[in-house]
Amino acid sequence: MTKSRIFLALCLAFVVGVSAASLVGLPFTFAAAVFILGGLAVTVGWYRPRARLIGFLVMVVAFGMWRYSTAYSARTDPKVLAPFVGKTATFTAVVVEPPAEFPNRTQLTVSVESPPEARGVKLLATVRRQQAHRYGDVLELTGRAQIPGIISGFDYRSYLAKEGIAGTILYPKTMRVGSGRGNPVLALLFAVRGEFLRALHAVLPSPHGSLAGALLVGERASLPDELLAAFRRTGLTHIIAISGFNFTIVIVALGYLLRWFSVSGRWQFWATAVSIIAFVFIAGATASVVRAATMGVLAHLATRAGRRYRTMNAVVFAGLVMLAVNPLLLRWDVGFQLSFLATLGLIFLGPLIAPAFGWVPTWLGLRETVVMTLAAQAAVLPLTASTFGQVSVIAPIANLLVVPLVPYTMAAAFAAGMVGLVLSAAGVAASFPAWLLVQYEIVLTAVLARVPFASIPAPIPTPVILVSYAALVFVVWRLSPRPVFPYAQQVHELA
C-alpha cells in the first residue's frame, strides 16, 4: 500500500472512531480497551507490515472514540446548571455571538459571568425582538434556565453542545448593564457585517434583501416562512447556507469572469484570494464560515488536480483537523456534513457525469457549474432527505435553473450593499441587477414549489443512509478511471 493510501486510511480511521462514539455513545473505558488491543496488535505484528498497520488503525479508531467522549467539556456538563433548573435566577452574562434575529424573537448566545458557580457556562437566551442587542453587550438575565433534552427523538443537548452551549433560558427579564466586552477584532467584523446587512435591506426590499443576505452571509432568520418552505420543496436550501459548495461555485464563476476581462495568472490568483477573504469577513469570520471557505477552496483545487487520492487526502485531512478540534460536528452540524459530502461529490462524481453535458455552453463557467451542481446534489441527497424528511423530485431542474446564477446574484447584491453603505440613494439605483436576479430566483422557486409532487415525504433512518452511501461508493469505485481522475480535463475537453 502506498504512503498516500496509508495516510488516507489513518485519517478515515479517526473519523470512524468519532462516528462510532457519536452513534453508540461509547464510554471512555471502551476506547481505552480498543486502544490497548491495537497496541498489542502493533507489538505482536511489528515485523509484519499488514498486521502492524491494522494495529495502528485500531489505535487511531480508539483515539477518535476518546476524542468524542471528551468533547463534552465541564462547561456543558448538566450538573453545572442543575442548581438553577426550575428556579428563577439572575445571570450576568456577555453576548459572545452575533444575535440571531427572527421575525418575532431574537436568540442570544451568552457566556455567564455570575453567579460564580456558573461562570463560563454558555446559555442560549431567547428574548423578544423589540429588545436590541449586539455582540459584546453585558446583560442581566432573570429567568429559569433549562437543560436541553431530547425533543421528538432529536438530541437537542448534543446539538447545542457542539457550540459549547450548556442550557437555554426562555424570555428572561433582560437589562443591559454594559457593552464592548467582546473581542475587538470580532466586534469589528460583526459590526461590519451588521452595517452591511442593514445597507442591503435598505436598498433591496423584503423578501429580496432577506434572500440576498442569506446568499451572502447565511443570514436566514429574516426569510419569510413560505419562502423557506419553497426552498425546501425545491431542494434549494443549500444555496442559503454558508457551505463549501457555495464558496466553490463563487470561485469558479469569479475565475471565468476574470478571464473574460483578460485577467489571468498571478493577478487572477490574488483577485480570487482577496474575494474569498472579503467574503469570509463580511460573513463574520465565524468558525462555520471559515470551515466552509476551507472546504470550498479544497473543492476548487480538487477540480484542477490530476490525482484524486492526493486531493482526497487533503480534503479528508482538513475534515480530520476540524473534527479533532470539535468532534461533535460530525453528527450535529449539518453544514459541516453537507460541505464535506458535496466536496467529495465534486471529486468523485463530477468526472463521471461531465461527459454527458458537452451540449451545455461554457460561457462564464456555465457547464462547469452545472456539472458541479448535479455532482454535489447527488452526493448530499440521502443526507438532505434524512435531515429534512423529504425528497425534492424537482430539485435537479430547480438547481439547473437557479444555481448557475447564484454567484452573479451574490456579486450584484454585494455591490449594491457596498454602494448602499456609502450612499443610500446610489445603492437603490445600483441594486436593480441584484433585484432582477433575486426576483427571478424567488418567482421560479415559488412556481416550481407549487408543482404537484415536487416534494415527497421520505423520512430515512440512519441505516438506510449508510447503505445508500455504501452503494454510491461502490458505483463510483466501479466506474471511475484509475489511477487518474482528471475532472478538469474532462470538463474542459468538451469545450
N, C-alpha and C positions, 0 to 999 in steps of 0.2 A: 504493500500500500504506500502511495506517495505521501510526502510530508503534507502536501495540501489537503489530502483527504483525511489524514490523521488529525490535523488541526480542526477540520470541519467536524469530525466525529467527536472530538473532545468538547467543542462548543455546543454541539447538539446534546451531548450527554448532560451538560449543566442545565440546558433547557428542559430535558426530560425529567431531571430531578426536581426542578421548580414546578413543572407541570404536575408531576405525581403528588407532590406535597400539597399543591393547591386544590387538587381534585379529591384527594382522600383524607387530607388533614393528618399527615404522618407526624408522630411525636419526635422530639429530639433524639430519644434513645434508639428509635428505629434507624434514623440517619446515621447515628454512631455505629450501630451494628453493621450496617451496609458498608460504611467506610472501612471498618476493621476487616470485613470479608474481602473487600477489594484489595486492601493492603496485604492480606495473606496470599491472595492470588498473584500479586506482583512479586512477593518474596519467593513463593514456591516456583513460579514460572519465569524467573528473572532471565534465564538463558533461552527461553522460548518466546520469540518476539510476539507471536499472536496472543499467548496467554498473558504476557506482560501488558500488552495493550488493553486487553479485556479488563484486567485488574485496574489499570489506571482509569478506564472508562467508568467502572463501577464506583471508584473513589470520587470521580467528578460528579456522578449522579448523586452520590451521598452528600457532596458539598452543596449541590443545588437544593436538596431537601433541607439541609441545615440552614441555608441562607433564607429560605422561605419561612422556616419555623421561627427565625429570629426577626422577621420583618415587622412583627407587631411589637413596637417599642414600648417602653414603660409608659410613654405619654398616651398611647392608645389603649392601654390596659383598662378595662371597665372598672376595676377596683378603685382607680383614682377618682372616678366620678361617683362611685356608689354612695358616698355620704350625702351627695347633693340631689340624688334622683328622687323625684316626687316631692321635693321640698322647695319652697320659694327661697332663692338665694340671690345675692348680688355679686356679680363678677365684674372686675375691672379688666378690660381686655383691649388689645390693639388689633385693628383691622390689618391683616397680613396679605390679603389678595385683593385685586380689584373687585368691587361689588358686582354681583350678577343681578341685573335688573330685569324683572319680568313685568308683564302688564299690571299686576295688582300686588306685587311683593318684591322685596329685594333680599338676596341671600348674601350674608357676610361670613367670611372665614376669619375668625378672630383667635388670637393667642392670649390665654388668660395670664394676668399678672398677679391678681389676688382674687380669692384668698390664697395664702402661701401654699397650702397643701395641694392646690390645683395649678400651681404656677407652671407655665409652659405647655399646658394642655390646649389643644385646638378644639374649638367648637364651631359648628355651622349654625349661625343665627339667622332666622327668618324674621324680617321686620317689614313694616308697611312701606309701600312705595313712596309715600309722602315724605318720609324721612330721608334727607340727602346725606350720604356718607361717602368717604373716599379712603383710599389706601393710606395707612399711617394714622388714622383717627384713633384716639383713645376714648373708649366708651364705657359707661356703666350700664350693665345689662341686669335687670332684675326679673327673674322668671324661674321656671323649673327646667333644669337640664334633664335630658333623656339619653339613655344609652341605646344606640341603634340596634335593631334586631332583624329578624327575617320577615320580610313583607311579601306575601303571596309567593313564597318559595325563593325569594331573592334575598341574598345575604347583604343587607344594606350596610351592616357594620364593616364588612371587609371592603365594600365599595368605597366607603369614606376613609377607611384606614389607609388606602393607597396614597391619599393626600395627607396622611398624618392626623386626620380628624377623629377624635375620640367620642364625641357626642353631639347632640343637637339641642337647640333651645328655640321654641316657637313663640313668636310675637312677644318678646320680653319688653318691659318698660325700658326705654333707651334714652340715655342722656350723654351728649358729647362733653368730655371733660378735658380734652387735649387734642393735639394734632401734630403732624410732622414727625411721628415716631418710627416711620419705616426706613428702609434702606434708601439713601438719597438717590442712588442710580436707578433703582427700580421705581422710586417715586416719580422721577423724571420721565422714565419710559411710559409708565401708566398714565401720567398727566398728558403726555403727547398723544397717546392712544385715545384718551378721553376727549381731548380737544379735536382730534381728527374725526372721531365719530360724530361729535356734535356738529362740526362743519359739514360733514357728509349728509347728516339728516337735515341740515338747514337748506342744502342745495338740491336734495332729492327727497321728495315727499314719500311718506309711508304708503305702501309697503316697499317701494323701490329702494329707499335709503336703508331700510332694515335688511333687505336681501343683499344689497351691496356691502353692508357692514359684515354680514355673515360670510360672504365670499372672501372678503379681505382679511378679516381678523377672527372669524369663527364666532362672532357675536350673534347668537341665535335667540337671546331672551326676548327681543322686541318683535320677532317674527309672528305674524298672526297665526293662530292655531290652524285655520283652514288651509293656509299656505304650507305649513309644516306637514299637515296630513297629505296634501297633494304631492309633496316631495317624497314622502314615504311610499305612497301608492305607485309612483313612477320610478322608484329606485334611484332617485337623485339626491338623497340625503347626504351622500358623501361630499358633494360639492360645497355644502355649507358647514363643513367641519374642517378644521386645520389638520391636514394629513400629509403624509409623504407624497401621495398621488397628486394632490393639488400643487405642491411645490414642483413636482416633475413636469406636469403639463405647462406650468408657467415658465420653467426653464427652457423647455423645448420651443414653446411659442416665441419666447424672447430671443432665442438663438436664431430662428428663422427670420424674425423681424429685423434683427441687427444685420444679418447677411443681406436682407432685402435693401437695407440702406448702405450696403457695401462696407459694413464694419466687420472686420474679421481678425483672426489671430489673437494677439495679446490684448487688444482693446476690447474685443468681444468677451474674453475671459473676465477682465476687470469690470466691465459693464454688468455682466451676469452676477459676479460676486457682490458688487455694490447693491444690486437689485435685491438679492437674497437677504443681505444684511438689513437693508431698509425694510423689507417685508417682515423680517423677524422682529425688528424694533417696533414697527407700527402695530404688530400683533401683541406686543407686550413682553416679548422675550421670556415668556413663561417656560417651564420645563417641557410642557407638552408641545409648545411651538418649536423649541429647539430640537426635540426628538423628531418632529415631523420634518423639519428642514434637513436634518441629518439623513433620514430615510429618503427624502426626495432627491438630495444630491447623489446619494449612492445609487438610487434607481436610474438617474440620468446617466451616471457613469456606466451602469450595467448595460445600457443600450448601446454604448460605444465600445464595450470590451469584446475581446475575441475569445477569452477563456472563461467559460461560465463558472467553473469551480473557483477560480480566483475571485471573481465577483461575488459568488455565493459566500465565500469565506468572509469577505469584507462586510456583507450585509448581516450575516449571522453573528459575526464578532461585534458589530455595532449593537445588535439586539442583545447580545450577551452582556455587554457593558451596561446597557440600560437596565437589564434585569438584575444585574449584580447590585446596582445602586438601589433599585426598587423592584423586588421580585413580584410584588402584588400587581404590577402592570399586566403580567401575562394573562391573568384571569379577569381582572376587574377594570381594565382600561380598554374600552372598545376602540378608541382612537389608535392606540398602540397596535392592537391586533389587526385592524384594518390596514394601517400603514405597512406593517410587516408583510402581510399576505399580499397586498397589492404590489409591493416591490418584488416579491418572489414571482408573482404573476407576470410582471414585465420581463423578468429574466428568462423564465422558462416557457410561458405560454405565448409571449409575443412572437418569437421566431416561428412558432407552429402555425399561427393564423395570418402572419404577414403576407404570404404569397397569395392569399385569397382576396387581397384588397389592392391589387395592381390597378384597378379601374378608378380608385379614389385620387383626385388631384393632389399634387404635392405642394400646392401654393400655401405659403406660410405654415408649413408643417401639418397640413390637414390630414394627410394619410397617416403620418406617424401618430398623431393624436388619436385618430380613430382606432388604430391597432392597439395603442396603449390602453385606451378606454375599455375596449372589449376584453383585453387580457386581464386587466385589473378587476373588472366586473366578474369575470368567470372565477377568479381566484377568491373573491370575497363572498360569492353568492351563498354558500352554506352558512357562513357566519352571520351575514345580514338576515337571512331567513330565520335563524335561531334567535338573534337578538331582538328583531322587530316583530317576530311571529307571523310574518307574511312573505310571500314571494311575489315580486313585481314581474308579471308576464310581459309587460310593455317596456320594461327597463332597457333592453337593448336599443329599441327605437328611440326612446327618450334620451338616452345617453349619446347616441349618434347625432341627434339633432341639437343637443344643448352643450355638451362638454367641449366640443371644439371651439365654441365661442367664449367659454369661461375665462381663459387668460386675457382676452381682449376686453371683456366686461370688467375684469379686475383692473386692468390698466386704465381704462376710461374712468372708472369710479375713483381710482387712486388720484388721477389727475384732477378730477372735479373736486375731490376733498381737499387736495393741497391748494388749489386755486381759491377754494372757499375759505380756507384758513387765512389767506391774505386779504381777500376782498370778496365779501359775500355775493354782491351783485354779479361780479365776473364769474364766480363759481356757478351761479344759476345758469348763465349762458354756456359755460364750459361743460355743464352736466348733461347736455342734450344727448351726446353719443352714448353716455352711460345709461341714461333713462331709456333710450331706444332699445339697447341690448337687454337691459333688465326687463323692460316691458315684454319683449319677445319671449324671454325665458319664463316669466310669470304666466303669460297667456298660454303658451304652449304646454307648460306643466299642468295648468288648470284644465285645458282641453283633454290632454291625454289621461289625466286622473279620472275624468268622467266616462272614459271608455268602459263598457261593460267587461267585467272580469279582468280589468287592468291589473288588479292585485288579488291574490287568493290567500286565505289564511293557511299557514303552514308551520305550526309550532314544531320545531325539530329538536329532539332530545340530544344530549351530548354524544352518546354512542353513534347516532346516525351522522353527526357532523364528522366524527373521527373516521367513519367508514367512507364518507364522501371524499374527504381529503386523501385517504389512502388510495381510493380509486383514481383520483386526479393525479396523484404522484405516479401511479402505475402507468397511466396513459401517457404522461409526459416522458417517463423513462423509456417507454416502448417506441415513441415516435420521434424523440429528439435525436438529431445527428450527434455523433460522438467522434472525436473528443472536443470538437469546436462547436461553438454556439453563436454564430455571427449574426446577431439580431440586427445590428445597424446595417450590415451589408445587405441582408435580405430585404429590409425596408427600402433602402436607397437604390438597390439594383433594379427595383421595379419602376424607378423613375425613368 
